[in-house]
Amino acid sequence: MLYALIAAHVVAGASTPWLARFLGSRAFFVLALVPFAAGVWLLTLAPRITSGETVDVRLDWIPGLGVSLDMHIGLVQWVLALIVCWIGACVLIYCRWYFDKEMPVRSGSILTIFAGTMLGLVTADDLILMYVFWELTSVFSYLLIAHDVTRRANRGAANTALLVTTTGGLAMLIGIVALGHEAGTYSLSQIIAAPPSGALVTVGVLLMLVGALSKSALIPFHFWLPGAMAAPTPISAYLHAAAMVKAGVYLVAVLAPAFAGVAFWRPTVLILGTATMLVGGWRALRQTDLKLLLAYGTVSQLGFMVLLVGVGTRSAALAGMALVIAHALFKSTLFMCVGIIDHSAGTRNLKDLNGVGYRAPWLAVLGGLAALSMAGVPPLIGFVTKEGAFESVTYLVNGEPPSVSPLAAIVVAFALVFGSALTVAYSLRWWWGAFAPKDGAPVLNWHRPAVGMVAVPVVLGALSLVGGFLGAPLTELLEPYAQSVRTGTPSHGLALWHGLGWPLFMSVAAVVAGIGLFLARDRIAAVQSTFPKTVAAEEMYHRSMRGIDRLAVETTARTQRGSLSIYLGTILIVFVSLATYSMLRIQQWPSVRLADSWAQIPIAIVMVWAAFLAATSRGRLRAVLLTGVTGYSLALMFMIAGAPDLALTQVLVETVSLVIFVLVIRKLPRYFTNRPLSSTRWWRVLVALLVGTTVTLIALVTGGARTAAPVSEEWYDAAYDFGYGKNIVNVALVDMRAWDTFGEISVLVIAATGVASLIFLRSRTATVTRTSEAMETHDDDHKDDRNPGVWLRAGQTLSPQTRSLVFEVVTRLLFGLLIITSLYLLLAGHNLPGGGFAGGLVAGMALMVRYLTAGRHELDEAAPFDAGRLLGAGLFTAISSAIIPVAFGGKVLESYDLHVNIPGPDSWATPWGANWPMFGELHLVSSTLFDIGVYLVVVGMILDLARSLGSGIDVHAQEDIAPMPLASSTKAIPGQERRR
């Protein structure tokens, strides 16, 4: 069920464009159903979790390598997963009214997938799987922060967040490998149950701690979080209250019971946690943007949380987990209040907000409850958790754990009290700035927010109030986690009243001091302005980035002189040298036979001669055609060797490649340049001969060095027994080696997108123009009244000089035949030559023919949709075929066959005795779905290339954006005119 829920987030996110098209911003309701369903399922586990049980789910992914998708839900995982799902559902519902004018399809989709990724992160038991989810959260948060990619602030904040968190993630990966190697397992639950020891374990744990600190924005990584406020307010609410920043807190909470005692763990947690709490609170007092104030408050609270869950004592663990819950409630409420204010008043600057409390008293009460909970004022849940935190500090001062010196404990205690006072001060500053009247502030334009927009934070704020009276149930829930910590005195429990004692005195001191800091805010601001300017972590980050850029530029300037020939020659010479050194150590060379068939010899001669002529040709088109001869000759080689599937694919690839080459070289000079000089040419010839000889020898050596029987001999039987097909090549591509194929189609998508990005700066769809649209603006001089035929609609847009009726007739007759052939190859490829790749190439060729015959408008008539969507649909189909078997208890990319008998009347039998198509026994294989994905990707790639290198260049030429380059060789060719 857990796998299905995570996959449901992905499916819902991918379906967002279609949902938004029909439902608009109400699509957020549908998206919210997914995390809501996950939250309900988690609640059904409550009896098992509260009784001390765990829920473990295992799915073997790559059994041969021992890789499996292991999920583990204990108490900590359950609590964090509930926060992720329920806050996620609330944020998505809130988005319905925040984005009331136009739904941001991209952000809505990514936010839903991000919620599923967070659910996977906090429930993953395999460390490698957890790391995958960890990095995915970094990627999705990058996309969410860069909500409006046209704004420089969004792009800069997203880049900073991505670089900082992924740098910490790389350190964490090294730590995971070290810890897993020493433990002999990558199961997190097993490692925590029986923690290994040793120097390498210490290094690994500390490196994982670095990853957690970077994710939770502790010093010195704290600067990325305030910059992430460039994202819309609902996204900020989810990232900073329930999702991304809590990932680091979760990891520290899971590791602390087993590894809090390792060297440098406690000093790191105490020093950085305390410093982050103080720095975040101090910086919050200087902010005038309400969101930015909450951001620095989040930094401060994260330092507090990491300190509590990471110090490794029972009382601190209980208080820390309670604070995680309380922070999710009051911080999400505060962010949503800011969103309402920004939505209704059009500003978040506290200097411009005047009397919002009079306009919206209910909002002022709601924000006040959440702010008081953040400040730790009774009877709210924030007070209950802070009392527990101060209780753990008293135990720390009393020598628990012994590794913390009394002086250090006292310093930490005073620092936490002062940090709590700062929390009170910036909480009051937030409420005052948002709702209080101010002298001299402008009159505020306020429109009443929707009821639904207010309902969501009301629910979360009410939970903050009710939670303060649920100290005993909360203690009973979290006590098992506290008891898993091996150090310290157990807590007295969470409650509103423990009697007179140090925790109460510390709370009162923090509140009184915080009120004093708020009342003296002008003096505090003056004191802050007098502090000497120091080099902040953010400035150090930017300096390091500029230094790296400068180093890269200088290194490139010294090593990269702009000559592709030198770059390629250097690579090839190194390759030849290393290969020669290895082959000189061979004592016995394998025997070599000249040919398997005498028919191969003339074909080989043609290939060599065509390659030589292509290398010596001065004309670009001639060189391209001669290169095609070598490709078609290779197809003949495959036919002679008895590989019709390979021959068919080679012919199709070579044909498509020739067309693409021709589309490219039309914007290049007709002839190659006369340079380089003759002496350099001889060096090129020498390098080429050495590379060719080396590659040939490598092929001979590797082919003769095999000692064991090749595994390919087993494919004859495996293709039918496991892949349910008779075409070994196709079965290997979509079943036995499907992961390789998936990687290859991913590369095709990337390549097509890269080419499109070079031509279309903003959108692929900008050049899609139907014939009817083109005719409205077409020059009347191009209309041919003598030829009213419309074999191809876009032919009417061509001038009589460039239009060919013969080509149009042939194309009209050929297009349907090619499409039918492509579908036949797709469906028959599992047992006969063909497959999705070959079928996609044929369908792509059909589109190419339409373009070559009648231009770019005809291509848009044949495919009036975005090529990117076709690429995405193909990739999504391939991914679906990989994960669908998992839902039925199978393995990733496992194939199933189905035999269906469709009886037909005997009278319908064909003269040769067989039933007509669609009657009789049908053999269906599930891997056909993967082949369909390959088909769509290949068609989308060719369509994208045709639009980029065909239509795109046509548009540029018409607009005179890309003039014809000049060739230096034209001086040596009489009669050659330069084209502009």
Long-range contacts (C-beta under 8 A, 24 or more apart in sequence): 1-41, 2-57, 2-71, 2-73, 2-123, 3-57, 3-59, 3-69, 3-71, 3-886, 3-887, 4-887, 5-34, 5-37, 5-38, 5-41, 5-116, 5-119, 6-116, 6-117, 6-119, 6-120, 7-116, 7-883, 7-887, 8-34, 8-37, 8-38, 8-116, 9-34, 9-35, 9-38, 9-112, 9-113, 9-115, 9-116, 9-117, 9-119, 10-113, 10-116, 12-112, 13-108, 13-109, 13-110, 13-111, 13-112, 13-113, 13-116, 14-109, 14-113, 14-876, 16-105, 16-108, 16-109, 16-112, 17-105, 17-109, 20-103, 20-105, 20-108, 24-103, 25-95, 25-96, 25-97, 25-99, 25-100, 25-101, 25-102, 25-103, 26-96, 27-103, 27-108, 28-92, 28-93, 28-95, 28-96, 28-99, 28-103, 28-108, 29-92, 29-93, 29-96, 31-92, 31-108, 31-111, 31-112, 32-88, 32-89, 32-90, 32-92, 32-93, 33-89, 34-112, 34-115, 34-116, 35-84, 35-85, 35-86, 35-88, 35-89, 35-92, 35-112, 35-115, 35-116, 35-119, 36-85, 36-86, 36-89, 38-81, 38-85, 38-119, 39-82, 39-85, 39-86, 39-89, 42-73, 42-78, 42-81, 42-82, 42-85, 43-82, 45-73, 45-78, 46-78, 49-73, 49-74, 49-75, 49-78, 50-476, 50-477, 52-480, 54-189, 56-125, 56-189, 59-886, 59-891, 60-891, 61-891, 61-892, 67-126, 67-128, 68-126, 69-126, 69-129, 70-124, 70-125, 70-126, 70-129, 70-187, 71-120, 71-123, 71-124, 71-125, 72-123, 72-124, 72-125, 72-187, 72-188, 72-189, 73-123, 74-189, 75-477, 75-478, 75-480, 75-481, 76-250, 76-253, 76-254, 76-321, 76-481, 77-122, 77-123, 79-321, 79-324, 79-325, 79-477, 79-478, 80-122, 80-246, 80-250, 80-324, 81-119, 81-122, 81-123, 83-242, 83-246, 83-324, 83-325, 83-328, 84-115, 84-118, 84-119, 84-122, 84-242, 84-243, 84-246, 85-115, 85-119, 87-237, 87-238, 87-241, 87-242, 87-243, 87-328, 87-332, 87-460, 88-115, 88-118, 88-238, 88-242, 88-243, 90-332, 90-456, 90-459, 90-460, 91-234, 91-237, 91-238, 91-242, 91-332, 91-456, 93-452, 93-456, 94-234, 94-237, 94-336, 94-339, 94-453, 94-456, 94-457, 95-234, 96-452, 96-453, 97-343, 97-449, 97-450, 97-452, 97-453, 98-232, 98-233, 98-234, 98-339, 98-343, 98-453, 99-232, 100-450, 104-147, 104-232, 106-143, 106-147, 107-144, 107-147, 107-232, 107-235, 110-140, 110-143, 110-144, 111-144, 111-234, 111-235, 111-238, 113-140, 114-140, 114-141, 114-144, 114-238, 114-243, 115-238, 115-243, 118-243, 118-244, 118-247, 121-247, 121-250, 122-247, 122-250, 124-188, 125-187, 125-188, 125-189, 126-186, 126-187, 126-188, 127-176, 127-179, 127-180, 127-186, 127-187, 127-188, 127-191, 128-176, 128-180, 128-186, 130-188, 131-169, 131-172, 131-173, 131-176, 134-169, 134-172, 134-211, 134-215, 134-247, 135-166, 135-169, 137-243, 137-244, 137-247, 138-162, 138-165, 138-166, 138-169, 141-165, 141-228, 141-239, 141-244, 144-231, 144-235, 144-239, 145-228, 145-230, 145-231, 145-235, 145-239, 147-230, 147-231, 147-232, 147-235, 151-230, 153-230, 154-230, 154-231, 156-227, 156-230, 157-224, 157-227, 157-228, 157-229, 157-230, 157-231, 158-228, 158-230, 160-223, 160-224, 160-227, 160-541, 161-224, 161-225, 161-227, 161-228, 163-545, 164-214, 164-221, 164-223, 164-224, 164-541, 165-214, 165-215, 165-224, 167-214, 168-210, 168-211, 168-212, 168-213, 168-214, 168-215, 168-221, 169-211, 169-214, 169-215, 171-207, 171-208, 171-210, 171-211, 171-214, 172-207, 172-208, 172-210, 172-211, 172-212, 173-211, 174-204, 174-207, 175-203, 175-204, 175-205, 175-206, 175-207, 175-208, 175-209, 175-210, 175-211, 176-204, 176-208, 177-204, 178-203, 178-204, 178-207, 179-204, 179-205, 179-208, 188-254, 191-258, 192-254, 192-255, 192-257, 192-258, 195-258, 195-259, 201-259, 201-262, 202-262, 202-263, 202-264, 205-255, 205-259, 205-262, 205-265, 206-262, 206-264, 206-265, 206-268, 208-251, 208-255, 209-252, 209-255, 209-265, 209-268, 209-269, 211-248, 211-251, 212-247, 212-248, 212-249, 212-251, 212-252, 212-255, 212-306, 213-248, 213-272, 213-306, 214-248, 215-244, 215-245, 215-247, 215-248, 215-251, 216-245, 216-246, 216-247, 216-248, 216-249, 216-252, 216-302, 216-305, 216-306, 217-245, 217-248, 217-276, 217-298, 217-299, 217-302, 218-248, 218-272, 218-273, 218-276, 218-302, 218-303, 218-306, 219-272, 219-275, 219-276, 219-279, 219-303, 219-537, 220-537, 220-540, 221-537, 222-276, 222-279, 222-280, 222-299, 222-537, 223-536, 223-537, 223-538, 223-541, 225-295, 225-298, 225-299, 226-283, 226-292, 226-295, 226-296, 226-299, 227-538, 228-295, 229-289, 229-291, 229-292, 229-295, 232-339, 233-291, 233-335, 233-336, 233-338, 233-339, 233-342, 234-335, 234-336, 234-339, 236-291, 236-295, 236-335, 237-331, 237-332, 237-335, 237-336, 237-339, 238-332, 240-294, 240-295, 240-298, 240-331, 240-335, 241-298, 241-327, 241-328, 241-331, 241-332, 241-335, 242-328, 242-332, 245-298, 245-302, 246-324, 246-328, 248-302, 248-306, 249-302, 249-305, 249-306, 249-309, 249-324, 252-306, 252-309, 252-310, 253-309, 253-310, 253-317, 253-320, 253-321, 253-324, 253-481, 256-309, 256-310, 256-311, 256-312, 256-317, 256-485, 257-312, 257-317, 257-481, 257-484, 257-485, 257-486, 260-310, 260-311, 260-312, 260-485, 260-487, 261-312, 261-401, 261-403, 261-487, 265-310, 265-312, 266-310, 266-311, 266-312, 266-401, 266-403, 266-404, 269-306, 269-307, 269-310, 269-311, 270-307, 270-311, 270-404, 270-408, 270-412, 272-303, 272-306, 273-303, 273-304, 273-306, 273-307, 273-308, 273-310, 274-303, 274-307, 274-412, 274-415, 274-416, 274-419, 275-303, 276-300, 276-302, 276-303, 276-306, 277-301, 277-303, 277-304, 277-307, 277-415, 277-416, 277-419, 277-422, 278-303, 278-415, 278-418, 278-419, 278-422, 279-303, 281-419, 281-422, 281-423, 281-425, 281-426, 282-422, 282-528, 284-422, 284-426, 284-429, 285-422, 285-425, 285-426, 285-429, 285-517, 285-521, 285-524, 285-525, 285-528, 286-525, 286-528, 288-349, 288-350, 288-351, 288-433, 289-348, 289-349, 289-350, 290-338, 290-341, 290-342, 290-348, 290-349, 290-350, 290-353, 290-430, 290-433, 290-434, 291-335, 291-338, 291-342, 291-348, 293-350, 293-426, 293-429, 293-430, 293-433, 294-331, 294-334, 294-335, 294-338, 294-430, 296-426, 297-331, 297-374, 297-423, 297-426, 297-427, 297-430, 298-331, 300-419, 300-422, 300-423, 300-426, 301-327, 301-331, 301-374, 301-423, 303-419, 304-389, 304-416, 304-419, 307-412, 307-416, 308-389, 308-392, 311-392, 311-396, 311-401, 311-404, 312-401, 312-485, 312-487, 312-488, 313-392, 313-395, 313-396, 313-400, 313-401, 313-485, 313-487, 313-488, 313-489, 314-482, 314-483, 314-485, 314-487, 314-488, 314-489, 314-490, 314-491, 315-388, 315-391, 315-392, 315-395, 315-482, 315-488, 315-489, 315-490, 315-491, 316-389, 316-392, 316-395, 316-396, 316-488, 317-481, 317-482, 317-484, 317-485, 318-388, 318-392, 318-475, 318-478, 318-479, 318-481, 318-482, 318-491, 318-494, 319-385, 319-386, 319-388, 319-389, 319-391, 319-392, 319-491, 319-494, 320-389, 321-478, 321-481, 321-482, 322-381, 322-384, 322-385, 322-388, 322-474, 322-478, 322-494, 323-385, 323-386, 323-389, 325-381, 325-385, 325-467, 325-474, 326-373, 326-381, 326-382, 326-384, 326-385, 326-464, 326-467, 327-374, 329-370, 329-373, 329-381, 329-460, 329-461, 329-463, 329-464, 329-467, 330-370, 330-371, 330-373, 330-374, 330-380, 330-381, 330-382, 330-460, 330-461, 330-464, 331-370, 331-374, 332-457, 332-460, 333-366, 333-367, 333-369, 333-370, 333-457, 333-460, 333-461, 333-464, 334-367, 334-370, 334-371, 334-374, 334-430, 336-456, 336-457, 336-460, 337-363, 337-366, 337-367, 337-370, 337-434, 337-457, 338-434, 339-453, 340-449, 340-453, 340-454, 340-457, 341-434, 343-449, 343-453, 344-446, 344-447, 344-448, 344-449, 345-444, 345-445, 345-446, 346-445, 350-429, 350-432, 350-433, 350-434, 351-438, 351-441, 352-441, 352-442, 352-444, 353-433, 353-434, 353-435, 353-438, 353-441, 353-444, 354-437, 354-438, 354-441, 354-442, 354-443, 354-444, 355-435, 355-436, 355-437, 355-438, 355-444, 356-434, 356-435, 356-444, 356-446, 357-435, 357-436, 357-437, 358-437, 359-444, 359-446, 360-446, 360-448, 360-449, 362-454, 363-435, 363-454, 364-431, 364-434, 364-435, 366-454, 366-457, 366-458, 366-461, 367-430, 367-431, 367-434, 367-435, 368-431, 368-435, 369-461, 369-464, 369-465, 370-457, 370-460, 370-461, 370-464, 371-427, 371-428, 371-430, 371-431, 372-427, 373-464, 373-465, 373-468, 374-423, 374-427, 375-423, 375-424, 375-427, 375-428, 375-511, 375-514, 376-420, 376-423, 376-424, 376-507, 376-510, 376-511, 377-424, 377-511, 378-468, 378-496, 379-465, 379-468, 379-469, 379-496, 380-464, 380-465, 380-467, 380-468, 381-463, 381-464, 381-465, 381-467, 381-468, 381-470, 382-464, 382-468, 383-468, 383-496, 383-507, 384-467, 384-468, 384-471, 384-474, 384-494, 384-495, 384-496, 385-494, 386-420, 386-507, 386-510, 387-494, 387-495, 387-498, 387-503, 387-504, 387-507, 388-491, 388-494, 388-503, 389-416, 390-416, 390-417, 390-502, 390-503, 390-506, 390-507, 391-491, 391-492, 391-498, 391-502, 391-503, 392-488, 392-491, 393-506, 394-501, 394-502, 394-503, 395-488, 395-489, 400-487, 400-488, 400-489, 401-487, 401-488, 413-506, 416-506, 417-506, 417-509, 417-510, 417-513, 418-510, 418-513, 420-506, 420-507, 420-510, 420-514, 421-509, 421-510, 421-511, 421-513, 421-514, 421-517, 422-514, 422-517, 423-510, 423-514, 424-510, 424-511, 424-513, 424-514, 424-515, 424-517, 424-518, 425-514, 425-515, 425-517, 425-518, 425-521, 427-514, 428-514, 428-515, 428-518, 429-518, 429-521, 432-518, 468-496, 469-496, 471-495, 471-496, 565-676, 565-680, 565-684, 569-683, 569-684, 569-687, 572-687, 572-690, 572-691, 573-687, 573-690, 575-691, 575-694, 576-687, 576-690, 576-691, 576-694, 579-694, 579-697, 579-698, 580-694, 583-697, 583-698, 583-701, 586-701, 589-700, 589-701, 589-704, 590-700, 590-701, 590-703, 590-704, 590-705, 591-704, 592-700, 596-640, 596-641, 597-640, 599-640, 600-637, 600-640, 603-633, 603-636, 603-637, 603-640, 604-633, 604-637, 606-633, 607-633, 607-634, 615-688, 617-672, 618-671, 618-672, 618-969, 619-670, 619-671, 619-672, 620-665, 620-668, 620-669, 620-670, 620-671, 620-672, 621-662, 621-665, 621-670, 623-672, 624-658, 624-661, 624-662, 624-665, 625-658, 627-661, 628-654, 628-657, 628-658, 631-657, 643-729, 644-833, 645-727, 645-729, 645-730, 645-829, 645-833, 645-834, 645-835, 645-838, 646-729, 648-833, 648-834, 648-838, 649-837, 649-838, 649-841, 652-838, 652-841, 652-842, 652-845, 653-841, 655-841, 655-845, 656-841, 656-844, 656-845, 656-848, 656-942, 659-845, 659-848, 659-852, 660-945, 660-949, 663-945, 663-946, 663-949, 663-950, 663-953, 664-949, 666-953, 667-953, 667-957, 667-962, 667-964, 667-965, 668-965, 669-964, 669-965, 669-966, 669-967, 669-969, 669-970, 670-967, 670-976, 671-967, 671-969, 671-970, 671-973, 671-976, 672-969, 673-967, 673-968, 673-969, 674-968, 674-969, 674-972, 675-968, 722-895, 723-830, 723-895, 723-925, 723-927, 724-830, 724-895, 724-897, 724-923, 724-925, 724-927, 725-830, 725-831, 725-925, 725-927, 726-830, 726-831, 726-832, 727-829, 727-830, 727-831, 727-832, 727-833, 727-834, 727-835, 729-835, 730-829, 730-830, 730-834, 730-835, 730-931, 731-830, 731-927, 733-835, 733-837, 733-931, 733-934, 734-830, 734-835, 734-836, 734-927, 734-928, 734-930, 734-931, 734-934, 735-893, 735-895, 735-927, 738-882, 738-893, 738-927, 738-930, 739-893, 741-930, 741-934, 742-878, 742-879, 742-882, 745-874, 745-875, 745-878, 745-933, 745-934, 745-937, 745-938, 746-875, 748-871, 748-937, 748-938, 748-941, 749-871, 749-872, 749-874, 749-875, 749-937, 749-940, 749-941, 751-941, 752-867, 752-871, 752-940, 752-941, 752-944, 752-945, 752-948, 753-868, 753-871, 753-944, 755-944, 755-945, 755-948, 755-949, 756-867, 756-868, 756-944, 756-947, 756-948, 756-952, 758-948, 759-948, 759-949, 759-952, 759-953, 759-956, 760-948, 760-952, 764-866, 764-867, 764-868, 764-944, 764-947, 765-866, 767-856, 767-860, 767-947, 767-951, 767-952, 767-955, 768-860, 768-864, 768-865, 768-866, 768-947, 769-856, 769-857, 769-860, 770-857, 770-860, 770-861, 770-864, 771-796, 771-797, 771-857, 771-858, 771-860, 771-861, 774-857, 792-850, 792-853, 792-854, 792-858, 792-861, 793-857, 793-858, 793-861, 794-854, 794-855, 794-856, 794-857, 794-858, 794-860, 794-861, 795-853, 795-854, 795-858, 797-854, 797-855, 797-857, 798-854, 798-855, 803-854, 804-853, 807-853, 808-853, 808-854, 810-853, 811-849, 811-850, 811-853, 811-854, 814-846, 814-849, 815-846, 815-849, 815-850, 815-862, 818-842, 818-843, 818-845, 818-846, 818-849, 819-843, 819-846, 822-846, 822-935, 826-931, 826-932, 826-935, 827-928, 829-931, 830-925, 830-927, 830-928, 830-931, 835-931, 835-934, 836-930, 836-931, 836-932, 836-933, 836-934, 836-935, 836-938, 837-934, 837-935, 837-938, 839-935, 839-938, 840-934, 840-935, 840-936, 840-937, 840-938, 840-939, 840-942, 841-938, 841-942, 843-935, 843-938, 843-939, 843-942, 844-938, 844-939, 844-941, 844-942, 844-943, 844-946, 845-942, 847-939, 847-942, 847-943, 847-946, 848-942, 848-946, 851-946, 851-950, 851-951, 855-954, 856-947, 856-950, 856-951, 856-954, 856-955, 859-943, 859-946, 859-947, 859-950, 859-951, 860-951, 863-943, 867-940, 867-941, 867-943, 867-944, 867-947, 868-940, 868-944, 869-940, 870-936, 870-937, 870-939, 870-940, 870-943, 871-936, 871-937, 871-940, 871-941, 871-944, 873-936, 873-940, 874-932, 874-933, 874-934, 874-935, 874-936, 874-937, 874-938, 874-939, 874-940, 875-933, 875-937, 876-933, 877-929, 877-930, 877-932, 877-933, 877-936, 878-930, 878-933, 878-934, 878-937, 879-933, 880-929, 880-933, 881-926, 881-927, 881-929, 881-930, 881-933, 882-930, 884-926, 884-929, 885-926, 893-927, 893-930, 895-925, 895-926, 895-927, 896-925, 896-926, 897-923, 897-924, 897-925, 897-926, 898-923, 898-924, 898-925, 898-926, 899-923, 899-924, 900-924
